[in-house]
Amino acid sequence: MGVCRIPKPKDPAAASRAEVVELLFSYVERLRTHFESIAASHDLTAVQAKVLMFLGDGEPMRCIAENLSCDPSNITGVVDRLQDRGLITRTEDPQDRRVKILQPTAAGRKLRDVIGLELFRDVPGMDRLTKLQVADLRQLLSTLCTSAETEPVRARA
């Protein structure tokens, strides 16, 4: 493996965790590049592709923005471009006209399916893992994510 670029703490347990974090950062970067490449092959930006991927059968624009960790006003232009391409529709919620509901069109659902197929067919490096290793990795990451959700957020200095 590569050298850990995060300064290693002197404590061996902390140093081991630092190396794991560095490896996770490195792998996430590979996944980001993989996703961006697939999006670009369909003339989409990564954000446009994410909106399409996060979109169920009908979601408030606010929910999509939350999935992207941003304010709904920040994705208005993205939604405009997807709508211009005929991939999504935007309608007012009948109960609250301030709420905009996004829905994929038939073309949007088809493209979302294609992107999903391409994204998960050849995940970088996973072809080297056995089914058991993938299952173990999934379980370990699930445990990390679940425990991270239940831990209190520490105040920043």
N, C-alpha and C positions, 0 to 999 in steps of 0.2 A: 504494500500500500504506500501511498504518498506520505510525505512528511506533514504532520499537523501544523497548519499555518497559524492556528490560534495559539497564543503563548500558553505553554503547558504549565499548569500549577505544579507546585512541588509535591503536594499531596497525591499519592499514586491513584487513589479512587477518583479524585477530581481530574487528574490528568487523563485517565481513561475516559471519563465522561466528555472531556474537551475533545478528545479524538473522535468519539462517536458524533458529537455535534458537528465537527468539521466534515466528517464523512457524509452526514445528512445534508449539510449545506451544499456539498459538492454534487450529491446525487439530485437534489432538488433543482440545482442549476441545469443538470442534464435533462431533467424532465421538462423544465421551462423551455429549453431550446427545442426539444422534441415537439412540444405543444405548439410553439410559435412556428415551427417549420410546417406542421400540418395545417395550421390556420392560414399561413401564407400561400400554401399550395391551392387553397380555395379562395384566394383573394380577400382574406379576412385579416384584420389585426387580431392579436391575441385577446384583447378585450372584447371585440365583436364575437369571437368564437366562444369565449367564456359566457357571454350573455346568452348565446344560443344554447350552450350546453346546460346552463343553470335553469333555463326556461322549461317549466313543465308544460302542462296543457293550457295553463293560464295563470299568470303570477302578477301580483302588483309590482310595479316598477320599483317600489321601495324595497321589496324582498330581494330582487335581483341586485340592487345597489348594496344591500347589506351583505350578500354573498361575495361581493367584490370589495367590501370594506370601504365604501365611499357613500357620499350623499347622492340621492337620486338625481339632483341637478347635474351632477358630473357625468352621468351616462346618457343624458338627453341627446347629445350629438351622435353617440354610438347607436342609440335606438333609432334615430333619424336615418342613419345610413343603412341599417338593417331593414328598416321599413321601405326605404327607397329601392332596395334590391329585391323586395317582395318576399323577404324571409320571415318577417313578423308583422303583426298588426298591433295597434295601440288604440284602446278604447277606454271610455270613461266608465268607471264602476257605477251602475245604476243607483246604488245606495249612497254613494259619495262621489260627486263629480270631480273632486280634487284628486281622487285616486285613479291612476292610469293602470289599466290591465294590459299586460303584454301577452300575446299568444303567437306561437309559431304558425306559419302558414304550412300548407302541404310541402312546399319547396323547402321551408325552414326545417320541418321535421325530417325530411329526407336528407338534407345536408347535415343536420345534427347526428343522424344515424351513421352516415358515412364517416364523419369526423370521429365519432365514438369508436367505430370499427378500426379506423386507422390508428387512433390513439392507443388503443389497448391491444391491438394485434401484435405489435412489435415494440413493447416497452423496453427502453434502453437497458441492456444488461440482464433482464429477467429471463431471457432464453437460456442463460447459463445456470439458472436455479432449477432444482427439482420441484415437483409439485409440493412435496413436503416442506421444502425450504420456503416456498412462496407462502404456504399456509402458516408456517412459523413466523415469517416476517410480518404477515398480515396481523397475526395475533399480537406480536410484540408492539407493532405500531398502534394497534387498537388500544392496547393497554396504556401506552404512553399518552395517546390522545384522550382517553377516558379519564386518566388520573390528572391530566393537565386541566380538564374542564372542571374538576371538582376542587382543585387547589385554589386558594385565594390568590388574587393578583397582588403582588408585592408593590408597594409604593416606590416610585423612582426617586432617586436623590436629586 
